[in-house]
Amino acid sequence: MSRLLAAAIAALLLLPGAARAQAAESGAPAPAPAPDAAPDAAKPAAEAPKDAELDAKTRAAIQRAVEKAKEELRDEVRAEIQGAQSAAEFMGAVAEGPKLEFLQLDGYLRLRGDLYDNLDLGGTDAAGHSYFPRPLQGTNRGSLASTNMRLRAEPTLNISERVRVKAQIDVLDNYVLGSSNSDLFDSYHSPYTASFYGSSRALSKRDASADRDAIQPKRAWAEVQTPVGLLSFGRMPSEWGLGILTSAGSKIDDDYGDTVDRIQFALPPVATPIGKLSFVPMLDFDSEGVLHPDPHFGPGLGQPFDAESGDDARTFALKIARLDTEDEIRRKVERGASSFNYGLYYLYRTQRWTYPTWRTQGYDGSYGDTGDPATEPDKVKRNAYTQVADFWARLVTQRWHLELETVGVYGHIGEAFEYVPDATDPTRQVISSLGRVLLRQWAATLTARYKAIPNKVTLGAELGVASGDSAPGFGVDTERKATDASGNTMLPPYGSIDGPQFGQPGDGAIRNFRFNPAYRVDLILWRHIIGQVTDAWYLKPSLRWDILPGLALDGALVYSQALSGGSVPSAVAEDATSTTGAYVLQKQGKKPLAVEADARLSLDSGNGFTTWAEGGVLQPFGGLGNSLSRGWVLGFGLAAKF
């Protein structure tokens, strides 16, 4: 603004000369000189062209100064607007506009079908486990098919322009079509041999075939815009970067998503030597541990409260980010500029004690409320802490989209434990200490997209890696066990596809990082067979063809290779040792795991309807074992968004 004011003052001072020059050029009589300007009127006529030339140069200089000042002013105003918009989006502020609606309802109804063929790859690991569930009848038929649905409602209650309440509620979340048979259809209650005379579906708490409630309130939180920042509190989604550490699972085809009990305060962006940064301190309630019911009326009434502060698990976290909104990115790209965003997410998590029986007995257990130390439940001194640092960066230009996320985990568990059968009473389980366990993990992923033909063809590539552990298996299902020849339960041997990542002789560390399960890499290996990217690296070239507006075809090849030769199913183990019941690695397995080809055709009508069809084929390599066959997946989806 100061530059424009200076230009305006200069223009006013030089305006008389410019006016005379303009009059000379147009042939109009010049204004009569003032009495004190009489000497100037007596100038020779030969000097007139010089004055005109001087006035023209002056006028051009003024015009350039004014235009430059205008452009600088526009840049300043644009920057202020974009900064305000960025702060508003980051802070969750309600933009000014039409009259505020009290209730906004978003969500979707989704129906998906899948056909899995030979996902067990025709083999088993060293522990006798299949790579993927097989049909119940026989081993020659390798195909499984089912269809499921979900209704997700995400209401927003706008109490005022500065206060709102949000929630997420799932109805029939991934319920398989054909499940929840009512008594009219259930052959157990029907007088007929085959119950083909009813088709009603009913939801009942005594339905043993249902693995989840029909209605699941998953999130509920509030956002309050204060003069100094945005306050959020409640059970809310957690999201950061590309999503390898934490992801909200907000895509229409997602099954997983992180939900946290959190209080956070997002401060407005502040100027720093490296740009405007937003600071968001957070407090997460990871575990409250043992609870007391209402002391007067018992469980289900009144207010339960924390029974012991020592078993509380807490996370203290901070996000620091430079973040452009989607509108800011679009405007920058349209005028040929680039958008560079970055941020750091740091977490410190700690827990001193834990009462394991609370997880299984709940309010039915006795937790020392009688004052007798003998009634105190089993407790374990965890002395656990973890530090997590996650750096994220993104660069967007007219042609390129580059994004990077790296994460490191450093910590330890003072005393890990597991349940084992009691030596005196095999029907009862007792806690067995596993000692101190270190946490040393890291991961990274880099994605790149290049618009070869703008709005038509996009070439992409993705490289990801997650740290590994030399223990048997990939470490996704950490509860998996094996059985020896005598029927005793023991740790899985080398050559298993899964198992815990510590407990072997001399192994006191967990080093494998697991990508968030909501982070999708492929359709078969990491999504269905292993479950999460861990102990491996992968390379994924891809192609996207926007055939028509709303109609797109995506294709990708995914090559995957293990980091540790002791984790793969092709590793070979010696017999179990007599002293520990654990196996010893005899020979490391091959590291190449598989190559997979995936394709997806999607249609977004633009009026709320979305559909897609996808397919993938997996060719296993030696890392997964010998004499394995290809696995296939076909799927489709239908969704109505609101």
NORDA-V682627 format. One record per residue. N is the residue number from 1. RES is the residue in one small letter. OMEGA is omega as a letter, one per 30 degrees, with the letter a starting at -180 (* if undefined). NEAR is the number of other C-alpha atoms within 12 Angstrom. D_FIRST is the distance of its C-alpha to the first C-alpha in whole Angstrom. Layout:
n: <N	N>
res: <RES	RES>
omega: <OMEGA	OMEGA>
near: <NEAR	NEAR>
d_first: <D_FIRST	D_FIRST>
This chain:
n: <1	2	3	4	5	6	7	8	9	10	11	12	13	14	15	16	17	18	19	20	21	22	23	24	25	26	27	28	29	30	31	32	33	34	35	36	37	38	39	40	41	42	43	44	45	46	47	48	49	50	51	52	53	54	55	56	57	58	59	60	61	62	63	64	65	66	67	68	69	70	71	72	73	74	75	76	77	78	79	80	81	82	83	84	85	86	87	88	89	90	91	92	93	94	95	96	97	98	99	100	101	102	103	104	105	106	107	108	109	110	111	112	113	114	115	116	117	118	119	120	121	122	123	124	125	126	127	128	129	130	131	132	133	134	135	136	137	138	139	140	141	142	143	144	145	146	147	148	149	150	151	152	153	154	155	156	157	158	159	160	161	162	163	164	165	166	167	168	169	170	171	172	173	174	175	176	177	178	179	180	181	182	183	184	185	186	187	188	189	190	191	192	193	194	195	196	197	198	199	200	201	202	203	204	205	206	207	208	209	210	211	212	213	214	215	216	217	218	219	220	221	222	223	224	225	226	227	228	229	230	231	232	233	234	235	236	237	238	239	240	241	242	243	244	245	246	247	248	249	250	251	252	253	254	255	256	257	258	259	260	261	262	263	264	265	266	267	268	269	270	271	272	273	274	275	276	277	278	279	280	281	282	283	284	285	286	287	288	289	290	291	292	293	294	295	296	297	298	299	300	301	302	303	304	305	306	307	308	309	310	311	312	313	314	315	316	317	318	319	320	321	322	323	324	325	326	327	328	329	330	331	332	333	334	335	336	337	338	339	340	341	342	343	344	345	346	347	348	349	350	351	352	353	354	355	356	357	358	359	360	361	362	363	364	365	366	367	368	369	370	371	372	373	374	375	376	377	378	379	380	381	382	383	384	385	386	387	388	389	390	391	392	393	394	395	396	397	398	399	400	401	402	403	404	405	406	407	408	409	410	411	412	413	414	415	416	417	418	419	420	421	422	423	424	425	426	427	428	429	430	431	432	433	434	435	436	437	438	439	440	441	442	443	444	445	446	447	448	449	450	451	452	453	454	455	456	457	458	459	460	461	462	463	464	465	466	467	468	469	470	471	472	473	474	475	476	477	478	479	480	481	482	483	484	485	486	487	488	489	490	491	492	493	494	495	496	497	498	499	500	501	502	503	504	505	506	507	508	509	510	511	512	513	514	515	516	517	518	519	520	521	522	523	524	525	526	527	528	529	530	531	532	533	534	535	536	537	538	539	540	541	542	543	544	545	546	547	548	549	550	551	552	553	554	555	556	557	558	559	560	561	562	563	564	565	566	567	568	569	570	571	572	573	574	575	576	577	578	579	580	581	582	583	584	585	586	587	588	589	590	591	592	593	594	595	596	597	598	599	600	601	602	603	604	605	606	607	608	609	610	611	612	613	614	615	616	617	618	619	620	621	622	623	624	625	626	627	628	629	630	631	632	633	634	635	636	637	638	639	640	641	642>
res: <m	s	r	l	l	a	a	a	i	a	a	l	l	l	l	p	g	a	a	r	a	q	a	a	e	s	g	a	p	a	p	a	p	a	p	d	a	a	p	d	a	a	k	p	a	a	e	a	p	k	d	a	e	l	d	a	k	t	r	a	a	i	q	r	a	v	e	k	a	k	e	e	l	r	d	e	v	r	a	e	i	q	g	a	q	s	a	a	e	f	m	g	a	v	a	e	g	p	k	l	e	f	l	q	l	d	g	y	l	r	l	r	g	d	l	y	d	n	l	d	l	g	g	t	d	a	a	g	h	s	y	f	p	r	p	l	q	g	t	n	r	g	s	l	a	s	t	n	m	r	l	r	a	e	p	t	l	n	i	s	e	r	v	r	v	k	a	q	i	d	v	l	d	n	y	v	l	g	s	s	n	s	d	l	f	d	s	y	h	s	p	y	t	a	s	f	y	g	s	s	r	a	l	s	k	r	d	a	s	a	d	r	d	a	i	q	p	k	r	a	w	a	e	v	q	t	p	v	g	l	l	s	f	g	r	m	p	s	e	w	g	l	g	i	l	t	s	a	g	s	k	i	d	d	d	y	g	d	t	v	d	r	i	q	f	a	l	p	p	v	a	t	p	i	g	k	l	s	f	v	p	m	l	d	f	d	s	e	g	v	l	h	p	d	p	h	f	g	p	g	l	g	q	p	f	d	a	e	s	g	d	d	a	r	t	f	a	l	k	i	a	r	l	d	t	e	d	e	i	r	r	k	v	e	r	g	a	s	s	f	n	y	g	l	y	y	l	y	r	t	q	r	w	t	y	p	t	w	r	t	q	g	y	d	g	s	y	g	d	t	g	d	p	a	t	e	p	d	k	v	k	r	n	a	y	t	q	v	a	d	f	w	a	r	l	v	t	q	r	w	h	l	e	l	e	t	v	g	v	y	g	h	i	g	e	a	f	e	y	v	p	d	a	t	d	p	t	r	q	v	i	s	s	l	g	r	v	l	l	r	q	w	a	a	t	l	t	a	r	y	k	a	i	p	n	k	v	t	l	g	a	e	l	g	v	a	s	g	d	s	a	p	g	f	g	v	d	t	e	r	k	a	t	d	a	s	g	n	t	m	l	p	p	y	g	s	i	d	g	p	q	f	g	q	p	g	d	g	a	i	r	n	f	r	f	n	p	a	y	r	v	d	l	i	l	w	r	h	i	i	g	q	v	t	d	a	w	y	l	k	p	s	l	r	w	d	i	l	p	g	l	a	l	d	g	a	l	v	y	s	q	a	l	s	g	g	s	v	p	s	a	v	a	e	d	a	t	s	t	t	g	a	y	v	l	q	k	q	g	k	k	p	l	a	v	e	a	d	a	r	l	s	l	d	s	g	n	g	f	t	t	w	a	e	g	g	v	l	q	p	f	g	g	l	g	n	s	l	s	r	g	w	v	l	g	f	g	l	a	a	k	f>
omega: <a	l	l	l	l	l	l	l	l	a	l	a	a	a	a	l	l	l	l	l	l	l	l	a	a	a	l	l	l	l	a	a	l	a	a	l	a	l	l	a	a	l	l	a	a	a	a	l	l	l	a	l	l	l	l	l	l	a	l	l	l	a	l	l	l	a	l	l	l	a	l	l	l	l	l	a	l	l	l	a	a	l	l	l	l	l	a	a	a	a	a	a	l	a	l	a	l	a	a	l	a	a	l	a	l	l	a	l	a	l	a	l	a	l	l	l	l	l	l	l	l	a	l	l	a	l	a	a	l	l	a	a	a	l	a	a	l	a	a	l	a	a	l	a	l	l	a	a	l	l	l	l	l	a	l	l	l	a	l	l	a	a	l	l	a	l	l	a	l	l	a	a	a	l	a	l	a	l	a	l	l	l	l	a	a	a	l	a	a	l	a	l	l	a	l	a	l	a	a	l	a	l	a	l	a	l	a	a	l	a	a	l	a	l	a	l	a	a	l	a	a	l	a	l	l	l	a	l	a	l	l	l	l	l	a	l	l	a	l	l	l	l	l	l	a	a	a	a	a	l	a	a	a	l	a	l	a	l	a	l	a	l	a	a	a	l	l	l	l	a	l	l	l	l	l	a	l	a	a	l	a	l	l	l	a	l	l	l	a	l	l	l	l	a	a	a	l	a	l	a	l	a	l	a	a	a	a	a	a	a	l	l	a	l	l	a	l	l	l	a	l	a	l	l	l	l	l	l	a	a	l	a	a	l	l	l	l	l	l	a	a	l	l	l	a	l	l	a	a	l	a	a	l	l	a	a	l	a	a	a	l	a	a	a	l	a	l	a	l	a	l	a	a	a	a	a	l	l	a	l	a	a	a	l	l	l	a	l	a	l	a	l	a	l	a	l	a	a	a	l	a	a	a	l	l	a	l	a	l	l	l	l	a	l	l	a	l	l	l	l	l	a	a	a	a	l	a	l	l	a	l	a	l	l	a	a	l	l	a	a	l	l	l	l	a	l	l	l	a	l	a	l	a	l	l	a	l	l	a	l	l	l	a	l	l	a	a	l	a	l	a	l	a	l	l	l	a	l	a	l	l	a	l	a	a	a	l	l	a	l	l	l	l	a	l	l	a	l	l	a	l	l	l	l	l	a	l	a	l	a	a	l	l	l	l	a	l	l	a	l	a	a	a	a	a	a	a	a	a	l	l	l	l	l	a	l	a	l	a	l	a	l	l	l	l	a	l	l	a	a	a	l	l	l	a	l	a	l	a	a	a	l	a	l	l	a	a	l	l	l	a	a	l	l	l	l	a	a	a	a	a	a	l	a	l	a	l	a	l	a	l	a	a	l	a	l	a	l	a	l	a	l	l	a	a	l	l	a	l	l	l	l	a	l	l	l	a	l	a	l	a	a	l	l	a	l	l	a	a	l	a	l	l	a	l	l	l	a	l	a	l	*>
near: <18	14	20	24	16	18	27	23	16	23	24	17	16	24	21	21	28	29	25	29	30	24	19	22	19	12	10	13	14	19	16	15	16	12	9	9	12	11	11	16	17	12	14	12	12	10	14	20	17	16	25	24	20	20	26	25	18	26	29	18	19	27	22	19	23	26	18	20	22	23	17	19	20	18	17	18	15	19	20	18	19	28	30	26	27	32	35	29	26	33	35	31	31	28	19	12	8	8	12	19	17	17	18	19	21	22	26	30	30	37	32	33	29	29	27	33	31	35	40	38	37	28	32	28	35	35	33	22	27	27	34	31	25	25	19	11	11	9	18	15	19	28	27	26	25	21	24	29	32	33	31	37	30	30	27	27	24	25	20	22	23	26	25	30	32	33	32	32	26	28	26	30	32	32	31	26	22	20	27	28	29	25	22	21	24	26	18	14	15	17	14	14	12	14	19	15	16	18	18	17	20	21	23	19	15	15	19	13	18	22	18	22	23	26	21	20	25	28	30	28	30	32	35	30	32	21	14	17	28	34	32	36	30	27	28	31	32	32	24	35	36	35	37	41	40	30	28	30	26	25	20	31	34	24	27	27	30	28	27	30	28	31	31	34	30	35	31	33	31	23	14	13	7	15	19	28	28	36	32	32	28	32	29	31	27	22	28	28	31	37	31	29	24	17	17	12	12	16	17	13	13	13	15	19	19	19	25	24	19	24	29	28	30	30	30	27	30	30	34	36	39	35	39	38	25	18	18	29	27	19	22	24	22	16	13	15	18	23	31	29	34	32	33	31	37	32	32	28	31	31	32	28	29	34	36	28	25	27	19	14	16	19	23	17	22	25	30	20	20	10	10	11	12	12	14	20	25	28	29	29	24	28	26	32	28	29	27	33	30	38	34	34	31	29	29	32	27	25	25	27	29	30	32	33	36	37	37	31	32	28	27	30	32	27	26	31	25	22	21	21	17	13	12	10	10	12	11	12	18	22	23	20	21	26	24	25	30	30	31	28	33	34	37	38	37	32	32	28	29	27	23	19	18	17	20	21	23	28	28	29	29	34	31	41	36	39	35	38	39	41	45	52	50	49	40	34	22	25	19	25	32	33	21	22	12	10	9	17	22	28	36	44	46	43	43	46	50	44	39	35	44	35	34	31	21	18	23	26	31	38	35	42	39	42	41	35	30	32	36	31	42	42	38	45	43	38	29	29	34	39	29	35	43	48	46	44	36	36	27	32	30	31	29	31	28	26	18	17	15	22	23	28	28	31	31	31	30	36	34	39	38	41	34	36	37	40	51	49	48	40	38	29	30	19	20	27	18	12	10	16	25	31	35	29	30	19	21	28	34	27	30	29	39	37	32	36	33	35	31	30	27	31	28	24	19	14	12	19	22	29	30	31	27	32	32	34	32	38	32	39	29	26	37	47	34	23	16	27	24	28	36	34	36	32	32	29	31	29	31	26	26	21>
d_first: <0	4	5	5	6	9	10	11	13	15	16	17	19	20	21	25	26	24	26	29	29	29	32	34	33	34	37	36	37	34	33	36	35	35	38	36	35	39	39	37	39	42	40	42	42	42	38	37	36	34	32	31	31	28	26	26	25	22	21	21	19	17	17	16	13	12	13	12	8	9	11	9	6	10	11	8	9	13	13	12	15	17	17	18	21	22	22	24	26	27	28	29	27	28	26	25	27	31	33	34	38	40	42	40	43	43	45	48	52	53	56	57	60	61	64	65	68	69	66	69	69	73	73	73	72	74	74	75	72	71	68	67	69	72	74	76	79	80	78	79	76	73	71	69	67	65	62	60	57	55	53	50	48	44	43	40	41	37	38	35	31	31	35	37	40	41	44	46	50	52	55	58	56	58	61	63	65	68	68	69	72	73	77	78	77	78	81	82	82	84	87	87	87	84	81	80	80	77	74	72	69	69	67	69	68	72	71	72	70	66	64	62	61	60	57	55	52	50	47	45	42	39	35	34	30	29	26	26	28	30	34	37	40	44	45	42	42	41	39	38	37	39	42	45	44	44	43	43	45	43	44	47	49	49	52	50	47	46	46	46	46	43	40	37	33	30	27	24	22	21	20	22	23	24	21	21	24	26	29	32	35	38	42	45	48	50	54	55	58	61	61	63	64	64	66	68	68	68	66	64	63	61	59	59	58	58	61	60	57	58	58	55	52	49	46	43	40	36	34	31	29	26	26	24	26	28	25	22	25	26	23	22	26	25	23	25	23	25	25	27	28	30	32	35	37	39	42	45	48	51	55	58	60	61	64	65	68	65	64	67	69	66	67	70	71	72	69	71	70	74	73	76	74	77	75	71	70	70	67	65	63	60	58	56	52	50	47	45	42	40	37	36	33	32	31	30	30	31	34	35	35	36	36	38	40	42	44	46	48	50	52	56	58	61	64	64	67	68	71	75	78	80	83	85	84	82	81	79	76	75	72	72	70	68	67	63	61	58	55	54	52	49	48	45	44	42	41	40	39	39	39	41	41	38	39	42	44	42	44	44	45	45	47	48	50	51	53	57	60	64	65	67	65	61	61	59	62	63	66	68	71	74	78	81	84	86	83	81	77	75	72	72	73	71	71	69	66	65	66	64	63	64	68	70	72	69	66	64	61	59	57	56	52	52	49	48	51	48	47	49	50	53	56	59	59	56	56	59	62	60	57	54	53	55	57	56	53	53	51	50	49	48	47	46	46	44	47	46	43	44	47	47	49	49	51	52	54	54	56	57	58	59	58	62	65	66	64	66	69	70	71	74	75	79	81	80	80	83	81	78	78	75	75	75	73	75	73	70	69	67	63	62	62	62	60	58	57	55	54	52	52	49	48	46	46	43	44	45	48	49	52	52	55	56	58	59	62	62	64	65	66	68	66	67	71	73	75	72	71	68	66	64	62	61	59	57	55	54	51	50	46	45>
